[in-house]
Amino acid sequence: MATRMKLKLKTVFVLYFMVSLLGLVYALMQLGQRCDCTEHDLPKDRTISRLRGELHRLQEQIRKSEATKQPQKQADKPSLPTIFVITPTYARLVQKAELTRLSQTFLHVPQLHWIVVEDSPHKTPLVTDLLVKSGLTYTHLHMPTAKDRKLQEGDPSWLKPRGVEQRNEGLRWLREDRRAQPGGDNQQGVVYFADDDNTYSLQIFEEMRSTQRVSVWPVGLVGGMKYERPVVEGGKVVRFHTGWRPSRPFPMDMAGFAVSLKLVVANPEACFDGEAPMGFLESSFLQGLVTMDELEPKADNCSKV
């Protein structure tokens, strides 16, 4: 009886072991099989396809809506007056670096035309290549400084004015070009003289764009001072805060004023005098265009530098 019971238990154990072994073998075989999930993926694929189609349709509607509105926006927005920036430049080690910095500032100013005038008997490849790659609207000119007006080695920088011939050449081109354009004499615009070794705030370009005759503002780090500026009382310029000879007709830096294009074109005799005494170069140009009482203070009545 006991022997028969042992045989039955052994038989049950063997059967249980065989069934478990077959189950394990089947499970291992299934691990290598590819799951047929097509039926489960179909609803998901249909949803993704439908959403993509809806997104494409919305994108097309937005594109058509923008194309319809854009001409209306352009028609409603008044055209900005062009700022003509005249920059004299000369060959030196840092010329490319300084022109690059200046050009990348101007890229942020809308409706700007850069007039670059080289102190050279011909246009140089360096400046030509830089202007072509600048992305700006530009005019490239050249005008050499007369030998008797050039600074010699060892001369202090203030001994003779620099950039006179180049600024006057820029003015000459600008006047001739505007007269050649239909309605050029009445074109809204501003003329500004920007030296290539200076740094300019973008805000001042928007301030000067509304110039009617001659606009003025403070200039920082000039004349050995932290700043120079016109002093304004009752909305009018009454004197100048400057470190040297405040009795000059217009004791300010070249970077501190802009002139209406109409005024420049209407006064062809107005130019920079290369024989002007030290510090009187700006005055030699402005005296033929404006009086102190007519100056237009910008930068919050010349209170911001």
Solvent accessible surface area in square Angstrom, and as a share of the most:
residue,aa,sasa,rsa
1,M,174,0.78
2,A,71,0.55
3,T,95,0.55
4,R,153,0.56
5,M,100,0.45
6,K,141,0.60
7,L,104,0.52
8,K,123,0.52
9,L,112,0.55
10,K,131,0.55
11,T,76,0.44
12,V,93,0.54
13,F,137,0.57
14,V,74,0.42
15,L,108,0.54
16,Y,155,0.59
17,F,109,0.46
18,M,90,0.40
19,V,103,0.59
20,S,55,0.35
21,L,76,0.38
22,L,116,0.58
23,G,42,0.40
24,L,105,0.52
25,V,68,0.39
26,Y,138,0.52
27,A,53,0.41
28,L,107,0.53
29,M,118,0.53
30,Q,85,0.38
31,L,145,0.72
32,G,71,0.69
33,Q,118,0.53
34,R,231,0.84
35,C,94,0.56
36,D,120,0.62
37,C,49,0.29
38,T,80,0.47
39,E,142,0.64
40,H,145,0.65
41,D,62,0.32
42,L,76,0.38
43,P,75,0.47
44,K,125,0.53
45,D,77,0.40
46,R,151,0.55
47,T,58,0.34
48,I,73,0.37
49,S,71,0.46
50,R,159,0.58
51,L,99,0.49
52,R,171,0.62
53,G,43,0.41
54,E,73,0.33
55,L,104,0.51
56,H,111,0.50
57,R,111,0.41
58,L,79,0.39
59,Q,82,0.36
60,E,57,0.26
61,Q,93,0.41
62,I,102,0.52
63,R,134,0.49
64,K,136,0.58
65,S,47,0.30
66,E,108,0.48
67,A,69,0.53
68,T,104,0.60
69,K,121,0.51
70,Q,88,0.39
71,P,79,0.50
72,Q,110,0.49
73,K,126,0.53
74,Q,119,0.53
75,A,82,0.64
76,D,97,0.50
77,K,141,0.60
78,P,109,0.68
79,S,109,0.71
80,L,69,0.34
81,P,34,0.22
82,T,15,0.09
83,I,0,0.00
84,F,4,0.02
85,V,0,0.00
86,I,0,0.00
87,T,0,0.00
88,P,15,0.09
89,T,3,0.02
90,Y,91,0.35
91,A,81,0.63
92,R,59,0.22
93,L,179,0.89
94,V,71,0.41
95,Q,7,0.03
96,K,114,0.48
97,A,66,0.51
98,E,29,0.13
99,L,1,0.01
100,T,47,0.27
101,R,89,0.33
102,L,3,0.01
103,S,6,0.04
104,Q,102,0.45
105,T,28,0.16
106,F,0,0.00
107,L,90,0.45
108,H,129,0.58
109,V,11,0.06
110,P,67,0.42
111,Q,97,0.43
112,L,13,0.07
113,H,26,0.12
114,W,0,0.00
115,I,0,0.00
116,V,0,0.00
117,V,0,0.00
118,E,5,0.02
119,D,34,0.17
120,S,13,0.09
121,P,96,0.60
122,H,107,0.48
123,K,100,0.43
124,T,29,0.17
125,P,112,0.70
126,L,74,0.37
127,V,0,0.00
128,T,53,0.31
129,D,64,0.33
130,L,18,0.09
131,L,1,0.01
132,V,95,0.55
133,K,151,0.64
134,S,13,0.09
135,G,67,0.65
136,L,25,0.12
137,T,84,0.49
138,Y,76,0.29
139,T,20,0.11
140,H,17,0.08
141,L,22,0.11
142,H,65,0.29
143,M,68,0.30
144,P,57,0.36
145,T,17,0.10
146,A,46,0.36
147,K,178,0.75
148,D,111,0.58
149,R,76,0.28
150,K,81,0.34
151,L,53,0.26
152,Q,108,0.48
153,E,182,0.82
154,G,78,0.75
155,D,47,0.24
156,P,53,0.33
157,S,71,0.46
158,W,153,0.54
159,L,84,0.42
160,K,57,0.24
161,P,45,0.28
162,R,124,0.45
163,G,13,0.12
164,V,3,0.02
165,E,31,0.14
166,Q,2,0.01
167,R,12,0.05
168,N,38,0.20
169,E,20,0.09
170,G,0,0.00
171,L,1,0.00
172,R,97,0.35
173,W,48,0.17
174,L,0,0.00
175,R,16,0.06
176,E,95,0.43
177,D,29,0.15
178,R,26,0.09
179,R,116,0.42
180,A,82,0.63
181,Q,77,0.34
182,P,132,0.83
183,G,56,0.54
184,G,4,0.04
185,D,78,0.40
186,N,110,0.56
187,Q,52,0.23
188,Q,105,0.47
189,G,5,0.05
190,V,1,0.00
191,V,0,0.00
192,Y,1,0.01
193,F,1,0.00
194,A,0,0.00
195,D,31,0.16
196,D,7,0.04
197,D,79,0.41
198,N,46,0.24
199,T,116,0.67
200,Y,21,0.08
201,S,69,0.44
202,L,79,0.39
203,Q,114,0.51
204,I,23,0.12
205,F,0,0.00
206,E,88,0.39
207,E,44,0.20
208,M,0,0.00
209,R,14,0.05
210,S,63,0.41
211,T,10,0.06
212,Q,131,0.58
213,R,88,0.32
214,V,0,0.00
215,S,0,0.00
216,V,0,0.00
217,W,13,0.05
218,P,10,0.06
219,V,25,0.15
220,G,31,0.30
221,L,158,0.79
222,V,27,0.15
223,G,56,0.54
224,G,90,0.87
225,M,53,0.24
226,K,170,0.72
227,Y,77,0.29
228,E,18,0.08
229,R,68,0.25
230,P,3,0.02
231,V,20,0.11
232,V,27,0.15
233,E,92,0.41
234,G,87,0.84
235,G,37,0.36
236,K,95,0.40
237,V,5,0.03
238,V,62,0.36
239,R,129,0.47
240,F,16,0.06
241,H,72,0.32
242,T,19,0.11
243,G,47,0.45
244,W,97,0.34
245,R,117,0.43
246,P,84,0.53
247,S,100,0.64
248,R,22,0.08
249,P,48,0.30
250,F,8,0.04
251,P,2,0.01
252,M,15,0.07
253,D,37,0.19
254,M,11,0.05
255,A,8,0.06
256,G,1,0.01
257,F,0,0.00
258,A,0,0.00
259,V,0,0.00
260,S,8,0.05
261,L,1,0.00
262,K,80,0.34
263,L,17,0.08
264,V,0,0.00
265,V,8,0.05
266,A,76,0.59
267,N,31,0.16
268,P,75,0.47
269,E,119,0.53
270,A,5,0.04
271,C,60,0.36
272,F,4,0.02
273,D,65,0.34
274,G,11,0.10
275,E,124,0.56
276,A,13,0.10
277,P,87,0.54
278,M,90,0.40
279,G,27,0.26
280,F,37,0.16
281,L,18,0.09
282,E,21,0.09
283,S,1,0.01
284,S,33,0.21
285,F,0,0.00
286,L,0,0.00
287,Q,110,0.49
288,G,43,0.41
289,L,8,0.04
290,V,9,0.05
291,T,79,0.46
292,M,63,0.28
293,D,87,0.45
294,E,70,0.31
295,L,5,0.02
296,E,34,0.15
297,P,30,0.19
298,K,33,0.14
299,A,9,0.07
300,D,90,0.47
301,N,79,0.41
302,C,0,0.00
303,S,71,0.46
304,K,116,0.49
305,V,114,0.65
